[in-house]
Amino acid sequence: MKLLRIYIFIIVGLTSLSAFTFDKWESGTKLTEAIQVARINNIPLTIQSSVFMSKKFDWRYLKNHQNHRVLYYKQDLMGGYARVALYFTQESKKLYKIQISWTGLFNKQDFTESLYRVIDKKYGQRNIVMPSNVGEYVFYTKRMWRIDNNSIVQSNTSSGMVELVYLDKKYELDDLQTKQKKKLDMIITDANKF
């Protein structure tokens, strides 16, 4: 019986390690829990990505939050003003992606190198470096770090923007399967109309 408890502890422990974290956020956090974290820490979440965002938590900016899958806030991060977007799955409303975007950086090269050093220190050297292009023009460069078997950090840089994306592929897959099931159900329902 003792051995069974140890195995259960190890399995539960390993599954809880399989998540990304950024600031106060961890993948798998439910939407309602994320709002409580924001309230406790005075993070100015809103349901709309607006230039005019509040500087502190305010329930008025979260009206009908249960109908939304993305919450936003702005924050000074690494010396640049960043827009942070929290993405939640459709059905379970669990956090599966965080997108941090910086625009209008004064010295983008120094900023990105500082950012990469921080990420490299936490997750190891970046695994993949690839330009994403169409034809002869390079639009942006991607860099990727693997956190664990389910989670990655990805950097996308272009001439006017730096973006960092934390992604939990397990929850993303759950979300995609839910969307596909709804689409298939809709097709079946509509097919009966013909």
C-alpha positions in Angstrom: 0.0 0.0 0.0 2.9 2.4 0.8 4.4 1.7 -2.6 1.2 2.5 -4.3 1.0 5.9 -2.5 4.6 6.7 -3.6 3.8 5.9 -7.2 0.6 8.1 -7.1 2.7 10.9 -5.6 5.3 10.6 -8.3 2.7 10.5 -11.1 0.8 13.5 -9.6 4.1 15.3 -9.1 5.2 14.8 -12.6 2.0 15.9 -14.2 2.0 19.1 -12.2 5.5 19.8 -13.4 4.3 19.7 -17.0 3.2 23.3 -17.3 4.7 26.6 -18.2 4.8 29.6 -15.8 5.1 33.3 -16.5 4.9 35.8 -13.7 1.8 34.9 -11.7 0.4 32.6 -14.4 0.6 28.9 -14.9 -0.8 26.9 -17.8 -4.0 24.9 -16.8 -5.2 27.7 -14.5 -9.0 28.2 -14.9 -10.3 31.5 -16.2 -12.1 32.3 -12.9 -8.9 31.5 -10.9 -6.9 33.8 -13.2 -9.3 36.6 -12.5 -8.9 36.1 -8.8 -5.1 36.1 -9.2 -5.4 39.4 -11.1 -7.7 40.9 -8.4 -5.4 39.9 -5.5 -2.3 41.2 -7.3 -4.1 44.3 -8.8 -3.3 43.3 -12.4 -5.5 45.4 -14.8 -7.1 42.6 -16.8 -9.6 43.5 -19.5 -11.6 41.6 -22.2 -10.5 44.0 -24.9 -7.1 44.8 -26.2 -7.3 48.5 -26.0 -4.7 51.3 -26.0 -6.5 52.8 -23.1 -6.2 50.1 -20.4 -6.7 50.6 -16.7 -3.7 50.8 -14.4 -5.3 48.7 -11.7 -7.8 45.8 -11.4 -11.4 46.9 -12.1 -14.4 44.5 -12.4 -16.0 46.9 -15.0 -13.4 45.9 -17.6 -14.3 42.2 -17.2 -18.1 42.4 -17.9 -19.2 39.1 -19.6 -15.7 37.6 -19.1 -17.2 34.1 -19.2 -18.0 34.7 -22.9 -14.4 35.6 -23.7 -11.4 33.4 -24.2 -8.7 36.0 -24.2 -7.9 38.5 -21.4 -5.4 41.3 -21.8 -3.3 43.7 -19.7 -0.2 45.9 -20.2 2.9 45.9 -18.1 6.4 47.4 -18.0 8.5 44.4 -18.7 12.3 44.3 -19.3 12.3 48.0 -19.8 9.7 48.0 -22.5 5.9 48.4 -22.4 4.4 45.0 -23.1 0.9 43.8 -24.0 0.1 40.5 -22.4 -2.7 38.3 -23.7 -3.9 35.2 -21.7 -5.6 32.6 -23.9 -8.1 30.1 -22.4 -9.5 26.9 -23.9 -13.0 27.0 -25.2 -14.7 24.4 -23.0 -12.6 23.9 -19.9 -11.6 27.6 -19.8 -8.0 26.7 -18.9 -5.0 28.9 -19.7 -3.0 27.3 -22.5 -1.2 30.3 -24.1 0.4 33.6 -23.1 1.4 36.0 -25.8 3.7 39.0 -24.7 4.2 41.7 -27.4 6.5 44.6 -27.4 6.3 47.3 -30.1 8.1 50.6 -30.7 11.3 49.5 -28.9 14.0 52.1 -29.0 16.9 49.6 -29.3 15.3 46.3 -30.4 18.6 44.5 -30.9 19.8 45.1 -27.3 16.4 44.3 -26.0 16.1 41.0 -27.8 19.6 39.9 -26.8 18.8 40.7 -23.1 15.5 38.8 -23.4 17.2 35.8 -25.0 19.8 35.7 -22.2 17.1 35.6 -19.6 15.1 32.8 -21.4 18.4 30.9 -22.2 19.3 31.0 -18.5 15.9 29.6 -17.4 15.3 27.0 -20.2 18.8 26.4 -21.7 20.0 27.4 -25.1 17.4 28.0 -27.7 16.6 24.9 -29.6 15.6 26.2 -33.0 16.4 29.3 -35.0 14.5 29.7 -38.2 13.6 32.7 -40.5 10.0 32.6 -41.6 9.8 34.0 -45.1 7.7 34.2 -48.2 9.6 34.3 -51.4 12.8 36.5 -51.1 11.6 38.5 -48.1 12.2 37.5 -44.5 9.3 38.7 -42.4 10.3 37.5 -38.9 12.6 35.1 -37.1 11.5 32.4 -34.7 13.4 31.0 -31.8 12.1 28.2 -29.6 12.9 26.8 -26.2 11.4 23.5 -24.9 10.2 23.7 -21.3 9.0 20.1 -21.1 7.3 17.5 -23.2 4.1 19.6 -23.4 5.3 23.2 -23.2 7.4 25.6 -25.3 8.5 29.2 -25.3 8.7 30.8 -28.8 10.1 34.1 -29.8 9.0 35.9 -33.0 10.8 39.0 -34.0 10.2 41.3 -36.9 11.3 44.8 -37.8 8.7 46.5 -35.6 7.9 43.9 -32.9 9.2 41.4 -30.4 6.8 38.7 -29.3 7.2 35.9 -26.8 4.7 33.1 -26.7 4.3 30.5 -23.9 2.3 27.5 -25.2 1.1 24.4 -23.5 0.5 22.0 -26.4 -1.6 19.6 -24.3 -4.3 22.2 -23.6 -3.9 23.6 -27.1 -4.7 20.1 -28.5 -7.7 19.8 -26.2 -8.9 23.2 -27.5 -8.4 22.2 -31.1 -10.3 18.9 -30.6 -13.2 20.8 -29.0 -13.3 23.2 -32.0 -13.2 20.3 -34.5 -16.0 18.5 -32.7 -18.2 21.5 -32.7 -17.5 22.1 -36.4 -18.3 18.5 -37.2 -21.5 18.6 -35.2 -22.5 21.8 -37.1 -21.8 20.2 -40.5 -23.9 17.1 -39.5 -26.7 19.3 -38.3 -26.6 21.5 -41.4 -26.3 18.5 -43.7 -29.7 17.4 -42.5 -31.2 20.6 -43.9 -30.4 19.7 -47.5 
